Amino acid sequence: MSAGTNDNVVEDNIVQGNTNGIILAAGTLRNTFRRNVVVGNPPAQVSVDYATTSFADIRNLSGSDSNTFQSNICLTSVNAPCPAFGTTLTASPNPMPVVGSASLGMTRISWTAPDADAVEVRIGSPSGALFTSGGNRGSTPTGPWVPDGMIFYLQDVSNEKPLTAENTLATLVVRLQKR
């Protein structure tokens, strides 16, 4: 954000693979950054191409009290809180914008589960329909079939753990937003 870009709310985004993730120039004021997943900025290839330590997931040059950072997840930061990287299950966008009488939307489901070797994302319950599976980090787009209020479950299936509530790492409710 450049100087003079004030009074914004930036929330529920996934920012990855950029030279800088979120950067606030000196003079930006009263912006709120909430529930963003900001990781992998810069990616390895940018670090090699531009050998410097000035890159970060979140870089705040506006002063420590000028803007608000709440519940963001990042690996590197300058003048902004960067809590430990933990388990996340997010949708982007959420809410999903729809027009007219549409009752279904599409989004991208992303997860991180640093303490799991294998995960599955299930729909409706811990043992519900399989949406996707993978390692401890990933991202998969849905099709245009997601209704308002659909619940996704991130399940730890490492070492053949059963699909039970005990092995649920996170849940996510996805909403529609009529435009």
C-alpha positions as CSV (number, residue, x, y, z in Angstrom):
1,M,0.0,0.0,0.0
2,S,1.4,3.4,-0.9
3,A,1.4,6.5,1.3
4,G,-2.1,8.0,1.5
5,T,-3.8,4.6,1.2
6,N,-5.7,4.8,4.4
7,D,-8.8,3.2,6.2
8,N,-8.8,-0.1,4.4
9,V,-9.7,-3.6,5.7
10,V,-7.7,-6.4,4.1
11,E,-8.9,-9.8,5.3
12,D,-9.2,-13.5,4.5
13,N,-6.6,-13.5,1.6
14,I,-3.9,-15.8,0.6
15,V,-0.7,-14.0,-0.5
16,Q,2.1,-16.2,-1.7
17,G,4.9,-16.3,-4.3
18,N,5.6,-12.6,-4.6
19,T,8.7,-10.5,-4.1
20,N,7.0,-9.0,-1.0
21,G,3.7,-10.2,0.4
22,I,2.0,-7.3,2.1
23,I,4.1,-4.1,2.2
24,L,2.9,-0.8,3.7
25,A,4.8,2.4,2.8
26,A,5.6,5.1,5.3
27,G,2.5,7.3,5.8
28,T,-0.2,4.6,5.5
29,L,-2.7,4.9,8.4
30,R,-5.6,3.1,10.0
31,N,-5.6,0.0,7.8
32,T,-6.6,-3.4,9.3
33,F,-5.0,-6.7,8.1
34,R,-7.0,-9.6,9.5
35,R,-6.9,-13.4,8.9
36,N,-4.6,-13.3,5.9
37,V,-2.2,-16.2,5.1
38,V,0.9,-14.6,3.8
39,V,3.7,-17.2,3.2
40,G,6.4,-17.9,0.6
41,N,7.2,-14.2,-0.1
42,P,9.7,-14.2,-1.6
43,P,9.7,-17.7,-3.2
44,A,13.1,-19.4,-3.4
45,Q,13.7,-18.4,-7.0
46,V,13.2,-14.7,-6.3
47,S,15.6,-15.0,-3.3
48,V,18.2,-16.4,-5.6
49,D,17.6,-13.8,-8.3
50,Y,17.5,-10.9,-5.9
51,A,19.9,-11.8,-3.1
52,T,18.9,-9.4,-0.3
53,T,17.3,-9.6,3.1
54,S,14.8,-6.8,2.4
55,F,12.0,-9.1,1.3
56,A,9.3,-10.3,3.7
57,D,5.8,-11.8,3.9
58,I,4.6,-8.7,5.8
59,R,6.7,-5.5,5.7
60,N,5.3,-2.5,7.6
61,L,7.2,0.8,7.0
62,S,4.4,3.0,8.3
63,G,5.3,2.8,12.0
64,S,4.4,0.2,14.6
65,D,1.0,1.7,15.7
66,S,-0.3,3.2,12.5
67,N,-2.1,0.0,11.3
68,T,-3.7,-3.0,12.9
69,F,-2.6,-6.7,12.3
70,Q,-4.9,-9.4,13.6
71,S,-4.7,-13.2,13.3
72,N,-2.5,-13.2,10.2
73,I,-0.2,-16.1,9.5
74,C,3.2,-15.5,8.0
75,L,6.8,-16.7,8.2
76,T,8.7,-13.5,7.9
77,S,7.9,-9.9,8.9
78,V,9.3,-6.5,9.5
79,N,7.5,-4.3,12.1
80,A,4.4,-6.5,12.1
81,P,3.4,-9.4,14.3
82,C,4.1,-12.8,12.7
83,P,2.8,-15.6,14.8
84,A,4.1,-19.1,14.6
85,F,3.0,-20.9,11.5
86,G,0.2,-23.3,12.6
87,T,-2.7,-25.3,11.2
88,T,-4.9,-23.3,8.8
89,L,-7.9,-24.0,6.6
90,T,-9.0,-21.1,4.5
91,A,-11.2,-20.2,1.5
92,S,-10.5,-17.4,-0.9
93,P,-12.8,-15.7,-1.6
94,N,-15.0,-16.2,1.5
95,P,-17.7,-15.1,1.2
96,M,-18.0,-16.1,-2.4
97,P,-19.6,-13.3,-4.5
98,V,-22.6,-14.4,-6.6
99,V,-25.1,-12.4,-8.7
100,G,-28.8,-12.5,-9.2
101,S,-30.5,-15.7,-8.0
102,A,-27.3,-17.8,-8.0
103,S,-27.2,-20.1,-5.0
104,L,-23.8,-21.7,-5.7
105,G,-20.3,-20.3,-5.8
106,M,-16.7,-21.3,-6.3
107,T,-13.6,-20.6,-4.2
108,R,-10.1,-22.0,-3.5
109,I,-9.5,-24.1,-0.4
110,S,-6.0,-23.8,1.1
111,W,-4.5,-25.6,4.1
112,T,-1.4,-25.9,6.2
113,A,-0.9,-28.6,8.7
114,P,2.7,-28.6,9.8
115,D,2.3,-31.5,12.3
116,A,0.6,-33.9,9.8
117,D,2.2,-35.9,7.0
118,A,-1.0,-36.5,5.1
119,V,-4.4,-34.7,5.1
120,E,-7.7,-34.9,3.5
121,V,-10.3,-32.2,3.1
122,R,-13.8,-33.6,3.6
123,I,-17.2,-32.0,3.0
124,G,-20.0,-31.9,5.6
125,S,-18.4,-34.1,8.3
126,P,-15.0,-35.6,9.3
127,S,-15.9,-38.7,7.2
128,G,-17.9,-36.8,4.5
129,A,-17.3,-36.7,0.8
130,L,-13.6,-36.4,-0.1
131,F,-12.8,-33.0,-1.7
132,T,-9.1,-33.3,-2.0
133,S,-6.0,-34.8,-0.3
134,G,-2.3,-34.2,-0.1
135,G,0.6,-33.3,2.1
136,N,0.8,-30.9,5.0
137,R,0.3,-27.8,2.7
138,G,-1.8,-27.3,-0.4
139,S,-4.5,-25.5,-2.3
140,T,-7.3,-26.7,-4.6
141,P,-10.0,-24.8,-6.4
142,T,-13.6,-25.9,-6.1
143,G,-16.0,-25.9,-9.0
144,P,-19.1,-23.8,-9.1
145,W,-20.9,-26.2,-6.7
146,V,-20.4,-24.7,-3.3
147,P,-23.7,-23.6,-1.5
148,D,-23.9,-21.1,1.3
149,G,-22.8,-22.6,4.7
150,M,-20.9,-25.6,3.3
151,I,-18.5,-26.9,5.9
152,F,-15.0,-28.3,5.0
153,Y,-13.1,-30.5,7.4
154,L,-9.3,-30.8,7.4
155,Q,-8.5,-34.3,8.6
156,D,-5.2,-35.7,9.7
157,V,-4.9,-39.1,7.9
158,S,-1.2,-39.6,8.7
159,N,-0.4,-43.3,9.5
160,E,-4.0,-44.3,8.4
161,K,-5.7,-42.3,11.2
162,P,-9.5,-42.8,11.1
163,L,-11.8,-40.1,9.8
164,T,-13.2,-39.0,13.2
165,A,-13.7,-35.7,15.0
166,E,-10.6,-36.6,17.1
167,N,-8.5,-36.3,14.0
168,T,-10.1,-33.0,12.7
169,L,-7.4,-30.3,12.5
170,A,-9.7,-27.5,11.4
171,T,-13.1,-26.7,10.1
172,L,-14.2,-24.0,7.6
173,V,-17.6,-22.6,6.8
174,V,-17.9,-21.0,3.4
175,R,-20.5,-18.3,2.7
176,L,-22.2,-16.7,-0.3
177,Q,-22.5,-13.0,-0.8
178,K,-25.1,-11.7,-3.1
179,R,-24.0,-8.7,-5.3
